[in-house]
Amino acid sequence: MAARKFDVKAYPGFAQITVLCLLILYVPLMVVMIYSFNASASIVVWEGFSLRWYKDVFVGPESAKFKVAARNSFVIAIIAATVSTTIATFAATAMIRGGRFRLRLVSLGLISLPLMVPEIVTAVATLIFFNSIGFERGLLTILLAHIAFCIPFAYLPIAARMQGIEDTYEQAAMDLYATKRQAFTKILLPLMMPGIISGFLLAFIISLDDFIITNFVKGAGVETLPTAIFGAVKQGIKPNIMAISTMLLAFSIVMVTISYFVSKSGDKK
């Protein structure tokens, strides 16, 4: 007897709950985006379309603060994504191509742990660690925390890509007298590249958008873009904050979209 197909859409109320969840998630974002183009200084009264607040971000009285914060965010995100992707690539190679070895499951659990632990717990634990060893907080502490936190995010697409690659390619290369190193660098690494790029982009976005961990481990006077936005919001929500948030959201969407299509192109190949 053939098993019935499970269709969750057939359950009563599924469509309504889906629409409600989408509204809760995306309506606030749409409001922020729309009012970032408001000509008025008010965040609730619409007075017409204008780009004045986007101009204010770059040349306004607070522009210098946001430029420094944005530079810090991008520098940290690039370095953290590069290092975490490199570590994740070697970790995925060991886990998937390394065969069975002692503590393999433990190692896999340690890699996945930051995904399961609440971010606030990770932030507090990282802060306690830096304080216990007397490490002065600043850009370096943010960078180290982001590297550790981004490794599992980079690992997931890389491992998924490697699992889809048969090991017969490397075996064929070694049958043709290639060393293991040559089989990895000349055969496996190019085939893994879509996953590596996706992992890098995902880690980059996670680092760029992170607020909780950054806010705990940053030093006095050190700001990234999310913490600078939070500090400005505490003094009152201004339209220029909406403009910055909209640009950051648009940039994140573009990067995630690129990551998705790079991963899909790799699957097709």
C-alpha positions in Angstrom: 0.0 0.0 0.0 1.5 3.3 -1.1 2.0 5.9 1.6 0.1 9.1 1.4 2.0 12.2 0.6 2.2 14.7 3.5 0.8 18.1 2.4 1.1 20.6 5.2 -0.8 23.2 3.0 -4.0 21.0 3.4 -4.2 21.7 7.1 -6.9 24.4 8.1 -5.4 27.7 8.9 -2.0 27.1 7.3 -2.3 29.9 4.8 -3.6 32.4 7.4 -0.7 31.6 9.8 1.8 31.9 7.0 0.5 35.3 6.0 0.5 36.5 9.6 4.1 35.4 10.2 5.2 37.1 7.0 3.4 40.3 8.0 5.0 40.3 11.4 8.5 39.7 9.9 8.4 42.1 7.0 5.9 44.9 7.6 8.3 46.6 10.1 11.1 46.4 7.6 8.9 47.9 4.9 7.9 50.7 7.2 11.6 51.5 7.9 12.4 51.4 4.2 9.5 53.7 3.2 10.1 56.3 5.9 13.8 56.5 5.1 12.7 58.3 1.9 10.5 60.7 3.9 11.2 64.4 3.4 10.0 65.2 6.9 12.2 65.0 10.0 9.3 63.2 11.7 9.3 59.4 11.6 5.5 59.2 11.6 4.4 62.0 9.3 4.8 61.6 5.6 5.6 64.8 3.7 6.8 63.5 0.4 9.6 61.6 -1.3 13.2 62.7 -0.6 16.8 61.4 -0.5 17.8 64.0 2.1 18.5 61.5 4.8 20.7 59.3 2.6 22.7 62.5 1.8 22.7 63.2 5.6 24.4 59.8 6.2 27.4 60.8 4.1 27.7 64.5 4.7 25.6 65.3 7.8 26.8 66.1 11.3 27.0 62.5 12.3 28.5 61.2 9.1 32.1 61.0 10.5 30.9 58.7 13.3 29.1 56.4 10.9 31.9 56.3 8.4 34.4 55.1 11.1 31.9 52.6 12.4 31.2 51.3 8.8 34.9 51.0 8.1 35.4 49.0 11.3 32.5 46.7 10.5 33.7 46.0 6.9 37.4 45.5 7.9 36.4 43.1 10.8 33.8 41.3 8.6 36.3 40.7 5.7 39.1 39.4 8.0 36.7 37.3 10.1 35.1 35.8 7.1 38.4 35.0 5.5 39.9 33.3 8.5 36.7 31.5 9.5 36.2 30.2 5.9 39.8 28.9 5.8 39.3 27.1 9.1 35.9 25.8 8.0 37.4 24.5 4.8 40.1 22.5 6.6 37.5 21.3 9.2 35.1 20.1 6.5 38.0 18.3 4.7 38.9 16.5 8.0 35.3 15.6 8.8 34.2 14.4 5.4 37.5 13.2 3.7 39.4 12.3 6.8 37.7 9.0 7.4 36.8 7.8 10.9 39.0 9.0 13.7 38.7 9.4 17.5 36.7 12.3 18.8 35.2 12.9 15.3 31.6 13.3 16.7 33.0 15.5 19.5 34.8 17.7 17.0 31.6 18.0 14.8 29.6 18.9 17.9 32.1 21.7 18.8 31.9 23.1 15.4 28.1 23.2 15.5 27.8 24.4 19.1 27.7 28.1 18.4 24.6 27.6 16.2 22.7 26.0 19.1 23.9 28.1 22.0 21.9 31.4 22.4 24.0 34.3 21.2 23.7 36.2 24.5 25.3 33.2 26.3 28.1 33.2 23.7 28.6 36.9 24.2 28.7 36.7 28.0 31.1 33.7 27.9 33.4 35.5 25.5 33.5 38.6 27.6 34.3 36.5 30.7 37.1 34.7 28.9 38.7 38.0 27.7 38.4 39.5 31.2 39.8 36.4 32.9 43.0 36.5 30.8 43.4 40.2 31.0 42.9 40.8 27.3 42.1 44.5 26.6 38.9 44.9 24.7 38.9 46.6 21.4 38.8 45.8 17.7 41.0 42.7 18.2 38.6 41.2 20.7 35.7 41.8 18.3 37.6 40.2 15.5 38.5 37.1 17.5 35.0 36.7 18.7 33.6 37.0 15.2 36.0 34.5 13.8 35.0 31.9 16.4 31.3 32.7 15.9 31.4 32.6 12.1 33.2 29.3 11.7 30.0 27.1 11.8 28.2 29.4 9.4 31.0 29.1 6.9 31.3 25.3 7.6 27.7 24.5 6.6 27.7 25.4 2.9 31.3 24.1 2.5 30.5 20.7 4.1 27.3 20.5 2.1 29.2 21.1 -1.1 32.0 18.6 -0.3 29.4 15.9 0.6 28.1 16.2 -3.0 31.5 15.6 -4.5 32.4 11.9 -5.1 35.9 11.0 -3.8 36.5 9.2 -7.1 37.9 12.4 -8.5 40.7 12.5 -6.0 41.3 8.7 -6.4 41.6 9.1 -10.2 44.1 11.9 -9.7 46.2 9.8 -7.4 46.0 6.9 -9.8 47.7 9.3 -12.2 50.5 9.8 -9.7 49.2 13.0 -8.1 50.0 13.4 -4.4 47.3 13.9 -1.9 48.2 17.6 -1.7 47.9 17.9 -5.5 44.6 16.0 -5.5 43.3 18.4 -3.0 44.6 21.7 -4.5 44.1 20.8 -8.2 40.9 18.7 -8.0 38.9 19.0 -4.8 39.5 22.6 -4.0 38.2 24.0 -7.4 35.2 21.7 -7.1 34.5 23.1 -3.6 34.9 26.7 -4.6 31.1 27.5 -4.9 30.6 26.2 -1.4 33.7 28.1 -0.2 32.4 31.4 -1.7 28.9 30.8 -0.2 30.5 30.1 3.2 32.6 33.3 2.9 29.6 35.5 2.0 27.5 34.0 4.7 30.2 34.5 7.4 30.8 38.0 6.1 27.1 38.9 6.5 26.9 37.3 10.0 29.9 39.3 11.1 28.8 42.6 9.5 25.3 42.4 11.1 26.2 41.1 14.5 25.3 43.3 17.4 25.0 41.2 20.6 28.5 39.7 20.7 30.1 42.9 19.4 28.4 45.0 22.0 29.7 42.8 24.8 33.3 42.5 23.7 34.0 45.9 22.2 36.1 48.4 24.1 35.2 51.9 25.1 35.0 54.2 22.1 35.1 51.4 19.6 32.1 51.2 17.4 30.8 49.0 14.5 27.9 50.0 12.4 25.3 48.0 14.4 26.5 49.3 17.7 26.7 52.9 16.3 23.0 52.5 15.1 22.0 51.2 18.6 23.8 54.1 20.3 22.0 56.6 18.0 18.6 55.0 18.5 18.9 55.4 22.3 18.9 59.2 21.8 15.8 58.9 19.7 14.9 57.4 16.3 15.9 59.7 13.5 15.2 59.3 9.7 19.0 59.1 9.0 19.0 55.9 11.1 16.3 54.5 8.9 18.4 55.3 5.8 21.4 53.5 7.3 19.3 50.5 8.2 17.8 50.4 4.8 21.2 50.4 3.1 22.5 47.8 5.5 19.4 45.6 4.8 19.8 46.0 1.1 23.4 45.1 1.2 22.7 42.0 3.3 20.0 40.9 0.8 22.3 41.3 -2.1 25.1 39.3 -0.4 22.7 36.5 0.6 21.3 36.4 -2.9 24.8 36.1 -4.4 25.6 33.3 -2.0 22.4 31.5 -3.0 23.0 31.7 -6.7 26.7 30.8 -6.3 25.6 27.7 -4.4 23.0 26.8 -7.0 25.4 27.2 -9.9 27.9 24.9 -8.1 25.1 22.3 -7.7 24.3 22.4 -11.4 27.9 22.0 -12.4 
